[in-house]
Amino acid sequence: MLIVAIVIKIDSPKEQILFRQKRVGKNNHEFTIYKFRSMRQDAPHEMATKNFENPEAYITPVGKFIRKASLDELPQLFNVFKGEMSIVGPRPLIPNEGKVLKLRDEYGANKILPGITGLAQVHGRDEITDENKAAYDGKYALRMSMLLDITIICRTFLDVLQSRGIKEGKQ
């Protein structure tokens, strides 16, 4: 994490290393998520990258690499230590993603801690619909187990190594 932080600071010395954003956690309580900054400071903050018209205009050269390798997610370990997140669970959403939040409420996925990775991430990540994401999140909430968590973690590592499921912006 220290190496990533140093590289980000060298790449853009006047900008912050960490990106902070409000997200929705367990029982729909908001918390601040931490990520390594992969975009310029002037990028829109209250919208998911998947909704950007041209995300490449905001992603820094270092950011492109750390996003592809999912290294930008490492500071979320601080959220795990604070009890706001888990390693495995539904990905925490931005508060204005009302459609998916409502679907998650229906499936019971908002009753558990959000995770750094989850069942939806290993079943397509950015390539599946919001409805499918919410359904996978609900399925995880119903079937949580140590074996399922280990399976998801292993699949996550494989997906990251193969850059599977990553899609930036509207495509």
MARZA-754124 format. One record per residue: residue number from 1; residue in three letters; x, y, z of N, C-alpha, C in turn. Coordinates in steps of 0.001 Angstrom, whole numbers. Layout:
<sites>
+-----+------+---------+---------+---------+---------+---------+---------+---------+---------+---------+
|  nr | rest |     n_u |     n_v |     n_w |    ca_u |    ca_v |    ca_w |     c_u |     c_v |     c_w |
+-----+------+---------+---------+---------+---------+---------+---------+---------+---------+---------+
| NUM |  ALA |       X |       Y |       Z |       X |       Y |       Z |       X |       Y |       Z |
...
+-----+------+---------+---------+---------+---------+---------+---------+---------+---------+---------+
</sites>
This chain:
<sites>
+-----+------+---------+---------+---------+---------+---------+---------+---------+---------+---------+
|  nr | rest |     n_u |     n_v |     n_w |    ca_u |    ca_v |    ca_w |     c_u |     c_v |     c_w |
+-----+------+---------+---------+---------+---------+---------+---------+---------+---------+---------+
|   1 |  MET |     827 |   -1189 |       0 |       0 |       0 |       0 |     872 |    1253 |       0 |
|   2 |  LEU |    1983 |    1175 |     703 |    2888 |    2319 |     766 |    3450 |    2633 |    -623 |
|   3 |  ILE |    3808 |    1607 |   -1361 |    4347 |    1808 |   -2712 |    3305 |    2464 |   -3618 |
|   4 |  VAL |    2077 |    1986 |   -3573 |    1009 |    2567 |   -4389 |     811 |    4033 |   -4011 |
|   5 |  ALA |     803 |    4331 |   -2715 |     624 |    5710 |   -2252 |    1743 |    6611 |   -2770 |
|   6 |  ILE |    2974 |    6139 |   -2722 |    4118 |    6922 |   -3196 |    4010 |    7178 |   -4701 |
|   7 |  VAL |    3657 |    6163 |   -5458 |    3530 |    6310 |   -6911 |    2434 |    7317 |   -7259 |
|   8 |  ILE |    1303 |    7262 |   -6548 |     214 |    8216 |   -6792 |     699 |    9640 |   -6491 |
|   9 |  LYS |    1420 |    9817 |   -5399 |    1896 |   11148 |   -5007 |    2918 |   11675 |   -6010 |
|  10 |  ILE |    3786 |   10819 |   -6519 |    4767 |   11229 |   -7528 |    4046 |   11627 |   -8822 |
|  11 |  ASP |    3015 |   10863 |   -9192 |    2267 |   11118 |  -10421 |    1532 |   12458 |  -10378 |
|  12 |  SER |     956 |   12800 |   -9240 |     236 |   14079 |   -9096 |     465 |   14615 |   -7688 |
|  13 |  PRO |    1601 |   15293 |   -7494 |    2015 |   15720 |   -6153 |    1080 |   16695 |   -5445 |
|  14 |  LYS |     258 |   17431 |   -6186 |    -617 |   18415 |   -5547 |   -1994 |   17854 |   -5206 |
|  15 |  GLU |   -2245 |   16617 |   -5578 |   -3548 |   16016 |   -5322 |   -3446 |   14988 |   -4197 |
|  16 |  GLN |   -4587 |   14655 |   -3615 |   -4619 |   13710 |   -2497 |   -4329 |   12285 |   -2968 |
|  17 |  ILE |   -3847 |   11473 |   -2055 |   -3566 |   10072 |   -2339 |   -4846 |    9245 |   -2232 |
|  18 |  LEU |   -5628 |    9525 |   -1215 |   -6855 |    8768 |    -986 |   -8079 |    9490 |   -1536 |
|  19 |  PHE |   -9006 |    8700 |   -2006 |  -10305 |    9171 |   -2454 |  -11295 |    8744 |   -1383 |
|  20 |  ARG |  -12126 |    9675 |    -950 |  -13147 |    9391 |      61 |  -14508 |    9654 |    -559 |
|  21 |  GLN |  -15446 |    8775 |    -268 |  -16779 |    8919 |    -843 |  -17808 |    8315 |      97 |
|  22 |  LYS |  -18976 |    8926 |     154 |  -20065 |    8372 |     950 |  -20618 |    7149 |     226 |
|  23 |  ARG |  -20826 |    6079 |     968 |  -21416 |    4851 |     447 |  -22470 |    4364 |    1427 |
|  24 |  VAL |  -23309 |    3459 |     950 |  -24366 |    2889 |    1779 |  -23904 |    1527 |    2278 |
|  25 |  GLY |  -23968 |    1341 |    3590 |  -23529 |     101 |    4200 |  -24671 |    -707 |    4785 |
|  26 |  LYS |  -24335 |   -1488 |    5792 |  -25307 |   -2361 |    6460 |  -26483 |   -1550 |    6983 |
|  27 |  ASN |  -27694 |   -2081 |    6762 |  -28934 |   -1432 |    7194 |  -29087 |     -14 |    6624 |
|  28 |  ASN |  -28529 |     185 |    5450 |  -28624 |    1460 |    4713 |  -27988 |    2643 |    5437 |
|  29 |  HIS |  -27056 |    2385 |    6352 |  -26336 |    3464 |    7023 |  -25178 |    3910 |    6135 |
|  30 |  GLU |  -25016 |    5214 |    5996 |  -23929 |    5753 |    5193 |  -22616 |    5740 |    5969 |
|  31 |  PHE |  -21529 |    5538 |    5235 |  -20191 |    5606 |    5793 |  -19259 |    6150 |    4718 |
|  32 |  THR |  -18047 |    6492 |    5097 |  -17057 |    6994 |    4147 |  -16144 |    5849 |    3742 |
|  33 |  ILE |  -16104 |    5583 |    2436 |  -15236 |    4527 |    1920 |  -13904 |    5157 |    1509 |
|  34 |  TYR |  -12832 |    4387 |    1651 |  -11504 |    4849 |    1267 |  -11015 |    4027 |      85 |
|  35 |  LYS |  -10451 |    4730 |    -885 |   -9848 |    4085 |   -2047 |   -8614 |    4897 |   -2421 |
|  36 |  PHE |   -7681 |    4269 |   -3117 |   -6600 |    5061 |   -3684 |   -7175 |    5873 |   -4824 |
|  37 |  ARG |   -6789 |    7142 |   -4907 |   -7297 |    8017 |   -5959 |   -6752 |    7552 |   -7305 |
|  38 |  SER |   -7665 |    7267 |   -8223 |   -7282 |    6812 |   -9567 |   -7735 |    7801 |  -10637 |
|  39 |  MET |   -8447 |    8838 |  -10209 |   -8944 |    9857 |  -11141 |   -8474 |   11233 |  -10697 |
|  40 |  ARG |   -8566 |   12159 |  -11623 |   -8252 |   13543 |  -11291 |   -9234 |   14034 |  -10231 |
|  41 |  GLN |   -8812 |   15030 |   -9465 |   -9638 |   15574 |   -8387 |  -10950 |   16166 |   -8908 |
|  42 |  ASP |  -10966 |   16618 |  -10180 |  -12167 |   17274 |  -10712 |  -13180 |   16285 |  -11305 |
|  43 |  ALA |  -12948 |   14996 |  -11144 |  -13903 |   13992 |  -11628 |  -15184 |   14062 |  -10797 |
|  44 |  PRO |  -16336 |   13771 |  -11412 |  -17585 |   13743 |  -10629 |  -17485 |   12720 |   -9493 |
|  45 |  HIS |  -17883 |   13122 |   -8290 |  -17732 |   12247 |   -7122 |  -18993 |   11482 |   -6745 |
|  46 |  GLU |  -20139 |   11957 |   -7121 |  -21382 |   11340 |   -6662 |  -22060 |   10493 |   -7738 |
|  47 |  MET |  -21234 |    9897 |   -8589 |  -21788 |    9023 |   -9616 |  -20822 |    7868 |   -9826 |
|  48 |  ALA |  -21390 |    6712 |  -10124 |  -20568 |    5532 |  -10383 |  -19839 |    5713 |  -11713 |
|  49 |  THR |  -18606 |    5240 |  -11781 |  -17803 |    5371 |  -12998 |  -18514 |    4758 |  -14198 |
|  50 |  LYS |  -19312 |    3719 |  -13966 |  -20024 |    3070 |  -15068 |  -20999 |    4030 |  -15763 |
|  51 |  ASN |  -21352 |    5128 |  -15102 |  -22276 |    6098 |  -15685 |  -21583 |    7282 |  -16352 |
|  52 |  PHE |  -20254 |    7311 |  -16324 |  -19510 |    8378 |  -16988 |  -19626 |    8220 |  -18501 |
|  53 |  GLU |  -19740 |    9328 |  -19194 |  -19727 |    9295 |  -20659 |  -18324 |    8991 |  -21168 |
|  54 |  ASN |  -17310 |    9578 |  -20521 |  -15934 |    9426 |  -20979 |  -14989 |    9309 |  -19783 |
|  55 |  PRO |  -14964 |    8147 |  -19117 |  -14141 |    8020 |  -17907 |  -12646 |    8184 |  -18169 |
|  56 |  GLU |  -12210 |    7867 |  -19391 |  -10786 |    7980 |  -19720 |  -10289 |    9415 |  -19564 |
|  57 |  ALA |  -11195 |   10385 |  -19692 |  -10817 |   11786 |  -19543 |  -10424 |   12116 |  -18105 |
|  58 |  TYR |  -10843 |   11300 |  -17152 |  -10579 |   11560 |  -15745 |   -9562 |   10603 |  -15131 |
|  59 |  ILE |   -9457 |    9396 |  -15643 |   -8555 |    8399 |  -15057 |   -7107 |    8768 |  -15358 |
|  60 |  THR |   -6298 |    8803 |  -14306 |   -4880 |    9136 |  -14461 |   -4129 |    7927 |  -15021 |
|  61 |  PRO |   -2931 |    8134 |  -15572 |   -2146 |    6983 |  -16065 |   -1880 |    5945 |  -14961 |
|  62 |  VAL |   -1509 |    6409 |  -13778 |   -1301 |    5491 |  -12655 |   -2635 |    4858 |  -12272 |
|  63 |  GLY |   -3686 |    5663 |  -12300 |   -5027 |    5181 |  -11969 |   -5474 |    4045 |  -12862 |
|  64 |  LYS |   -5144 |    4134 |  -14139 |   -5524 |    3066 |  -15077 |   -4918 |    1731 |  -14638 |
|  65 |  PHE |   -3657 |    1772 |  -14239 |   -2993 |     546 |  -13791 |   -3568 |      39 |  -12469 |
|  66 |  ILE |   -3709 |     930 |  -11478 |   -4170 |     449 |  -10172 |   -5619 |     -23 |  -10217 |
|  67 |  ARG |   -6428 |     562 |  -11118 |   -7809 |      87 |  -11273 |   -7823 |   -1292 |  -11915 |
|  68 |  LYS |   -7005 |   -1478 |  -12944 |   -6964 |   -2771 |  -13636 |   -6506 |   -3879 |  -12683 |
|  69 |  ALA |   -5565 |   -3535 |  -11812 |   -5049 |   -4510 |  -10847 |   -5870 |   -4526 |   -9549 |
|  70 |  SER |   -6908 |   -3706 |   -9471 |   -7769 |   -3557 |   -8286 |   -7001 |   -3112 |   -7040 |
|  71 |  LEU |   -5852 |   -2486 |   -7235 |   -5075 |   -1982 |   -6106 |   -5725 |    -754 |   -5479 |
|  72 |  ASP |   -6592 |     -82 |   -6240 |   -7279 |    1097 |   -5697 |   -8209 |     730 |   -4545 |
|  73 |  GLU |   -8563 |    -544 |   -4444 |   -9484 |   -1013 |   -3399 |   -8792 |   -1291 |   -2055 |
|  74 |  LEU |   -7471 |   -1388 |   -2037 |   -6754 |   -1780 |    -813 |   -7072 |    -940 |     428 |
|  75 |  PRO |   -7212 |     392 |     316 |   -7530 |    1160 |    1534 |   -8863 |     779 |    2183 |
|  76 |  GLN |   -9690 |      19 |    1492 |  -10943 |    -427 |    2098 |  -10678 |   -1392 |    3252 |
|  77 |  LEU |   -9459 |   -1886 |    3361 |   -9103 |   -2692 |    4530 |   -9276 |   -1870 |    5811 |
|  78 |  PHE |   -9075 |    -537 |    5728 |   -9325 |     324 |    6885 |  -10808 |     315 |    7238 |
|  79 |  ASN |  -11680 |     292 |    6211 |  -13123 |     190 |    6464 |  -13459 |   -1144 |    7128 |
|  80 |  VAL |  -12749 |   -2201 |    6735 |  -12954 |   -3517 |    7357 |  -12541 |   -3448 |    8829 |
|  81 |  PHE |  -11372 |   -2870 |    9108 |  -10902 |   -2762 |   10488 |  -11840 |   -1914 |   11342 |
|  82 |  LYS |  -12501 |    -929 |   10742 |  -13441 |     -60 |   11464 |  -14798 |    -726 |   11648 |
|  83 |  GLY |  -15017 |   -1896 |   11035 |  -16283 |   -2598 |   11179 |  -17375 |   -2108 |   10237 |
|  84 |  GLU |  -17012 |   -1308 |    9240 |  -17981 |    -772 |    8287 |  -18160 |   -1682 |    7073 |
|  85 |  MET |  -17163 |   -2522 |    6834 |  -17176 |   -3424 |    5689 |  -16615 |   -4776 |    6104 |
|  86 |  SER |  -16802 |   -5730 |    5204 |  -16249 |   -7070 |    5353 |  -15364 |   -7315 |    4127 |
|  87 |  ILE |  -14590 |   -8366 |    4162 |  -13812 |   -8718 |    2969 |  -14776 |   -9135 |    1853 |
|  88 |  VAL |  -15768 |   -9950 |    2188 |  -16741 |  -10436 |    1209 |  -18132 |   -9949 |    1590 |
|  89 |  GLY |  -18869 |   -9489 |     597 |  -20236 |   -9014 |     783 |  -20638 |   -8204 |    -432 |
|  90 |  PRO |  -21834 |   -7687 |    -463 |  -22247 |   -6847 |   -1596 |  -21385 |   -5582 |   -1653 |
|  91 |  ARG |  -20991 |   -5153 |   -2828 |  -20212 |   -3920 |   -2944 |  -21048 |   -2748 |   -2444 |
|  92 |  PRO |  -20458 |   -1845 |   -1641 |  -21215 |    -699 |   -1141 |  -21536 |     271 |   -2284 |
|  93 |  LEU |  -22756 |     767 |   -2297 |  -23224 |    1638 |   -3371 |  -23180 |    3103 |   -2976 |
|  94 |  ILE |  -23152 |    3956 |   -3983 |  -23284 |    5397 |   -3797 |  -24755 |    5651 |   -3432 |
|  95 |  PRO |  -25027 |    6570 |   -2491 |  -26411 |    6787 |   -2056 |  -27425 |    7056 |   -3174 |
|  96 |  ASN |  -27003 |    7645 |   -4295 |  -27970 |    7960 |   -5347 |  -28251 |    6779 |   -6289 |
|  97 |  GLU |  -27721 |    5598 |   -5989 |  -28021 |    4407 |   -6794 |  -29283 |    3739 |   -6242 |
|  98 |  GLY |  -30362 |    4525 |   -6190 |  -31610 |    4123 |   -5557 |  -32222 |    2844 |   -6095 |
|  99 |  LYS |  -32148 |    2638 |   -7398 |  -32761 |    1448 |   -8006 |  -32150 |     165 |   -7446 |
| 100 |  VAL |  -30827 |     118 |   -7411 |  -30148 |   -1090 |   -6914 |  -30332 |   -1217 |   -5406 |
| 101 |  LEU |  -30301 |    -105 |   -4685 |  -30516 |    -151 |   -3240 |  -31897 |    -716 |   -2917 |
| 102 |  LYS |  -32900 |    -309 |   -3680 |  -34258 |    -817 |   -3461 |  -34323 |   -2320 |   -3747 |
| 103 |  LEU |  -33682 |   -2739 |   -4839 |  -33653 |   -4173 |   -5163 |  -32937 |   -4958 |   -4067 |
| 104 |  ARG |  -31844 |   -4408 |   -3565 |  -31117 |   -5078 |   -2478 |  -31974 |   -5188 |   -1226 |
| 105 |  ASP |  -32771 |   -4157 |    -953 |  -33687 |   -4228 |     195 |  -34640 |   -5404 |      20 |
| 106 |  GLU |  -35167 |   -5566 |   -1186 |  -36100 |   -6658 |   -1468 |  -35446 |   -8021 |   -1280 |
| 107 |  TYR |  -34162 |   -8127 |   -1640 |  -33442 |   -9398 |   -1549 |  -32780 |   -9611 |    -184 |
| 108 |  GLY |  -32799 |   -8606 |     683 |  -32192 |   -8739 |    2006 |  -30692 |   -8487 |    2034 |
| 109 |  ALA |  -30138 |   -8002 |     940 |  -28688 |   -7808 |     862 |  -28199 |   -6598 |    1653 |
| 110 |  ASN |  -29075 |   -5655 |    1958 |  -28655 |   -4476 |    2714 |  -28599 |   -4733 |    4220 |
| 111 |  LYS |  -28939 |   -5967 |    4629 |  -28922 |   -6304 |    6061 |  -27564 |   -6823 |    6522 |
| 112 |  ILE |  -26627 |   -6955 |    5570 |  -25291 |   -7458 |    5921 |  -24241 |   -6409 |    5560 |
| 113 |  LEU |  -23048 |   -6576 |    6116 |  -21961 |   -5650 |    5805 |  -21590 |   -5734 |    4327 |
| 114 |  PRO |  -21323 |   -4588 |    3708 |  -20826 |   -4621 |    2329 |  -19401 |   -5157 |    2317 |
| 115 |  GLY |  -18945 |   -5577 |    1149 |  -17621 |   -6181 |    1067 |  -16724 |   -5565 |      12 |
| 116 |  ILE |  -15445 |   -5876 |     122 |  -14468 |   -5460 |    -877 |  -14705 |   -6244 |   -2167 |
| 117 |  THR |  -15098 |   -7480 |   -2034 |  -15493 |   -8299 |   -3179 |  -16765 |   -9039 |   -2805 |
| 118 |  GLY |  -17419 |   -9596 |   -3800 |  -18665 |  -10286 |   -3517 |  -19075 |  -11229 |   -4629 |
| 119 |  LEU |  -20205 |  -11871 |   -4425 |  -20712 |  -12850 |   -5382 |  -20984 |  -12203 |   -6752 |
| 120 |  ALA |  -21525 |  -10997 |   -6760 |  -21790 |  -10310 |   -8035 |  -20484 |   -9994 |   -8772 |
| 121 |  GLN |  -19411 |   -9695 |   -8025 |  -18137 |   -9364 |   -8663 |  -17545 |  -10570 |   -9397 |
| 122 |  VAL |  -17738 |  -11759 |   -8841 |  -17168 |  -12950 |   -9499 |  -18127 |  -13559 |  -10516 |
| 123 |  HIS |  -19282 |  -12907 |  -10706 |  -20228 |  -13361 |  -11732 |  -20424 |  -12302 |  -12812 |
| 124 |  GLY |  -19408 |  -11495 |  -13027 |  -19478 |  -10544 |  -14118 |  -19108 |   -9123 |  -13777 |
| 125 |  ARG |  -19096 |   -8791 |  -12511 |  -18683 |   -7466 |  -12036 |  -19399 |   -6344 |  -12787 |
| 126 |  ASP |  -18713 |   -5634 |  -13668 |  -19294 |   -4509 |  -14392 |  -20073 |   -4936 |  -15636 |
| 127 |  GLU |  -20054 |   -6211 |  -15944 |  -20671 |   -6688 |  -17183 |  -22088 |   -7236 |  -16994 |
| 128 |  ILE |  -22600 |   -7208 |  -15758 |  -23951 |   -7718 |  -15525 |  -24890 |   -6562 |  -15168 |
| 129 |  THR |  -26167 |   -6797 |  -15312 |  -27163 |   -5757 |  -15048 |  -27282 |   -5480 |  -13549 |
| 130 |  ASP |  -27845 |   -4316 |  -13235 |  -28090 |   -3963 |  -11836 |  -29001 |   -4990 |  -11166 |
| 131 |  GLU |  -29986 |   -5485 |  -11907 |  -30909 |   -6488 |  -11374 |  -30172 |   -7768 |  -11000 |
| 132 |  ASN |  -29260 |   -8202 |  -11883 |  -28477 |   -9414 |  -11596 |  -27541 |   -9198 |  -10416 |
| 133 |  LYS |  -26929 |   -8003 |  -10336 |  -26059 |   -7707 |   -9194 |  -26839 |   -7825 |   -7886 |
| 134 |  ALA |  -28006 |   -7202 |   -7856 |  -28829 |   -7235 |   -6637 |  -29250 |   -8663 |   -6297 |
| 135 |  ALA |  -29566 |   -9456 |   -7327 |  -29962 |  -10852 |   -7095 |  -28793 |  -11657 |   -6523 |
| 136 |  TYR |  -27583 |  -11479 |   -7082 |  -26410 |  -12173 |   -6534 |  -26133 |  -11718 |   -5103 |
| 137 |  ASP |  -26288 |  -10414 |   -4841 |  -26071 |   -9898 |   -3490 |  -27055 |  -10524 |   -2504 |
| 138 |  GLY |  -28310 |  -10666 |   -2934 |  -29318 |  -11307 |   -2090 |  -29028 |  -12778 |   -1865 |
| 139 |  LYS |  -28587 |  -13443 |   -2930 |  -28233 |  -14864 |   -2825 |  -27086 |  -15044 |   -1825 |
| 140 |  TYR |  -26100 |  -14141 |   -1881 |  -24991 |  -14211 |    -934 |  -25497 |  -14031 |     501 |
| 141 |  ALA |  -26364 |  -13030 |     701 |  -26886 |  -12749 |    2044 |  -27592 |  -13975 |    2632 |
| 142 |  LEU |  -28261 |  -14751 |    1779 |  -28972 |  -15945 |    2247 |  -28044 |  -17133 |    2499 |
| 143 |  ARG |  -26945 |  -17193 |    1763 |  -26090 |  -18391 |    1799 |  -24706 |  -18137 |    2383 |
| 144 |  MET |  -24538 |  -17077 |    3143 |  -23217 |  -16741 |    3689 |  -22605 |  -17938 |    4425 |
| 145 |  SER |  -21327 |  -18199 |    4093 |  -20589 |  -19250 |    4789 |  -19099 |  -19026 |    4557 |
| 146 |  MET |  -18303 |  -19641 |    5388 |  -16854 |  -19535 |    5254 |  -16402 |  -20124 |    3915 |
| 147 |  LEU |  -16979 |  -21257 |    3528 |  -16608 |  -21892 |    2260 |  -16951 |  -20988 |    1075 |
| 148 |  LEU |  -18126 |  -20368 |    1102 |  -18511 |  -19459 |      24 |  -17565 |  -18261 |     -15 |
| 149 |  ASP |  -17204 |  -17716 |    1148 |  -16274 |  -16583 |    1193 |  -14919 |  -16963 |     601 |
| 150 |  ILE |  -14407 |  -18118 |     959 |  -13114 |  -18570 |     434 |  -13188 |  -18746 |   -1081 |
| 151 |  THR |  -14289 |  -19299 |   -1561 |  -14481 |  -19484 |   -3009 |  -14503 |  -18132 |   -3717 |
| 152 |  ILE |  -15227 |  -17177 |   -3160 |  -15316 |  -15843 |   -3769 |  -13952 |  -15159 |   -3769 |
| 153 |  ILE |  -13214 |  -15258 |   -2676 |  -11883 |  -14643 |   -2597 |  -10953 |  -15252 |   -3649 |
| 154 |  CYS |  -10956 |  -16569 |   -3783 |  -10105 |  -17232 |   -4790 |  -10491 |  -16817 |   -6200 |
| 155 |  ARG |  -11791 |  -16780 |   -6471 |  -12262 |  -16365 |   -7803 |  -11933 |  -14907 |   -8076 |
| 156 |  THR |  -11976 |  -14072 |   -7027 |  -11624 |  -12663 |   -7184 |  -10176 |  -12529 |   -7624 |
| 157 |  PHE |   -9273 |  -13254 |   -6967 |   -7857 |  -13190 |   -7350 |   -7663 |  -13607 |   -8806 |
| 158 |  LEU |   -8324 |  -14660 |   -9214 |   -8216 |  -15103 |  -10609 |   -8778 |  -14052 |  -11567 |
| 159 |  ASP |   -9921 |  -13485 |  -11226 |  -10524 |  -12451 |  -12073 |   -9618 |  -11232 |  -12200 |
| 160 |  VAL |   -9011 |  -10817 |  -11089 |   -8115 |   -9657 |  -11110 |   -6896 |   -9965 |  -11979 |
| 161 |  LEU |   -6323 |  -11142 |  -11817 |   -5160 |  -11517 |  -12625 |   -5478 |  -11524 |  -14115 |
| 162 |  GLN |   -6708 |  -11878 |  -14463 |   -7110 |  -11966 |  -15870 |   -7880 |  -10730 |  -16335 |
| 163 |  SER |   -8004 |   -9726 |  -15470 |   -8761 |   -8495 |  -15778 |  -10163 |   -8793 |  -16291 |
| 164 |  ARG |  -10804 |   -9764 |  -15691 |  -12145 |  -10176 |  -16107 |  -13211 |   -9310 |  -15455 |
| 165 |  GLY |  -14214 |   -8902 |  -16241 |  -15375 |   -8218 |  -15706 |  -15227 |   -6716 |  -15520 |
| 166 |  ILE |  -14105 |   -6137 |  -15940 |  -13879 |   -4704 |  -15741 |  -14365 |   -3948 |  -16971 |
| 167 |  LYS |  -15204 |   -2966 |  -16714 |  -15732 |   -2126 |  -17790 |  -15801 |    -698 |  -17246 |
| 168 |  GLU |  -15210 |     229 |  -17949 |  -15183 |    1624 |  -17500 |  -16168 |    2456 |  -18320 |
| 169 |  GLY |  -17098 |    3109 |  -17670 |  -18017 |    4026 |  -18335 |  -19099 |    3334 |  -19142 |
| 170 |  LYS |  -19905 |    4153 |  -19823 |  -21006 |    3646 |  -20648 |  -20422 |    3068 |  -21927 |
| 171 |  GLN |  -20658 |    1783 |  -22165 |  -20118 |    1133 |  -23366 |  -21160 |     290 |  -24018 |
+-----+------+---------+---------+---------+---------+---------+---------+---------+---------+---------+
</sites>
